[in-house]
């Protein structure tokens, strides 16, 4: 006990010494996104993203993507019809940033609205009917942020769930979507702890 009391002033002095405070960077991210989903309305897509990485602790952002979709043959009882499905996604992103060496792992999710578009027509004669449907959607996600040459590269995988759109032909409204965001970071503030 006397040894502990004898060292108490030394321990108190070491605890009270100032330590180096490293700044945490807050940044605005503005850029583009390319994506691909195997389900019929998704296909290859592109869009825009805007986000804020606050103190490298949390990420909040907005995204818009336009998926080119695909054309599939549908066979009604009397004739064959080609159906083209597409989707636009308007979403708000939310995630938590976890440092992992030079990278940041970001589990999170997206909530928003999906606008499905469907055009149908006889093959060779062009599309004759067009329908649209809006549905709410949610998508859990996992992404990795890597700072490379003044840009931030963000590969991401999502599983998108949307409501079943009220369209004349059945359309897949959920499935995995892989994307890559390429953004320019703008430092807004340094937060010290």
N, C-alpha and C positions, 0 to 999 in steps of 0.2 A: 504494500500500500504506500509506503514512504517513497518508493521508486516512482510510482505513478504521480504522486504529488510533486516530487522533485522535477519531473519532466513537464508538468502542466503548463508553466509559462512558455516553454519552447513550443509545445503543441498549439497553444493559443496564438502565438506569434506567427506560426506557419499558416494557420487558418485565416488570419487577418491580412496576410500579404495579398496585394492586388494581383489578379491573374489577367492574362491577355483575353480580351473579348473579341471574338471573330465576328464580323458582320454577316448577317443573313441577307441575301439579295431578294428583293421583291421586283418582279418584272412583268411587263405586259408582253404577251405573245400574239403576233399577227402573222397569218400565213395561209397556206393552202393545204388541202387534204386530198389524197387519192385513196380509193377504197375498192374492194371487191367482195361480193357475196354470191354464193352459188345458187341461191333461190332465184326463181324466175324474175321477179320485179327488180332485183338488185343488180347483178352483173357488175360491170365496171362503172365507177363513178368518180366524181371530183366535186370539190366545193371549197368553202372558206371557213376559217376558224379565227376566233378572237378569244383570248383568255388572260387570266391574271394568276401568276404563281406567287401567292402572298407569303413572303418570308421563306420560301421553299418549304413550306409546311402543308399548304393546301392549294388546290387548283380549282378555279371556277372559270367556266368559259361558255361560249356559244358556238354552235356549228350549223352549217347548211351544206348538205350534199345533194347532188342530183345523180341518181343511178340510172344508167342507160337501159337496164333491163334486157329482156330478150323476147323474141317472137316464137310462139309455140303453135303447132297445129292443134285445133280443136275440131272434133267431128260431131256436129249436130245430126239429127236423124236424116236430114235431106241432102246436105251438101257439106263440103269441108270448108273450114274457116281458119284463118290465121289470127291469133290473138297476141297483141304486143302489150306487155306489162312494163311499167316504169314506176319509180317512186322517188319522191323528194323528202328529205328529212330535215326538220327544223328542231334543234335540240339545245338543251342546257346541260353542260357537263359539270360534275363535281367529283373531286378526288382528293386523296391524301398522299403527300409525297414522302417517300421513305428513302433516304440516301443509301446507296449501295456502291461504295467506291466512287468512281467518276460518274456513275449513273444515278438516276432517281427512278424508283419503281413506284407506279401510281395505280393502286386499285381504286376503282370508282364506278361511276355510272352516268348514264345520260337519260334524261326525261324530255319528252317533246311530242311533236305531232308528225305523222307520216302522211303525205299526200300521194295516194296511189292513183295512177292513170292507166286506163285500159282502152286500147283501140282494136277493133275487130273488122275483118273484111274477107272477101273471097280471094284466094291466092291469085296473083296476076292482075286483079282488078283494083287493087289499092284498098285502103282502109275506109270503111263507110260509117262506122259508129264510134263514138268516143264517150267514155264515162270516167268520172272521178269520184274518189271517196277519201275522206279525212278520218284518220284514226289516231288515238293516243298511242304512244309507244314508250317502252322502257328498255334499257340495255345495260346490264352489268358489263364492266370492262376491266381490262388490265393493260397498262401501257408502260413503256420505259422511255425516259427522257435522256437524251445524250447531247451534250453541247459539243458541236463539231464546227470548226472554222467560222465562228461567229453566228452560226445557226443552231437551232435546236431540232433534232430529228426525233420523232416520236412514233415508233411502231406501236400498233394497238390491235387488240382482238376484242370484239364485242359479240354478245349474243342478243340480237334484237327481237323483242316481242312486241307485236302490234296487234291491235284489235282486228277482227276479221272484217275486211272491207266489203261493203255492200255493192258488188259489181256483178254484171251479167254472167261472167265466167269465173269459176273459182280461181283464187290466186294465193300462192304461198305468202304468208305474212309474218313469218318468223324464221330465224336462222342465224348462223355465224356470219360476221362481216369483219374482214381484216382491213386495216387502213394504215397509211403512213402520213403523218403531219410533218410538214417542213415549215418552221416558223422562224421569224426574226424576233429576238428578244430585245425589249427596250427596258433598261433599268429605270425603276421609278423611285426606289428608296432603299436605304440600307438600314436594317433593323438590328440593334445591338441587344444582347441579353446579358 
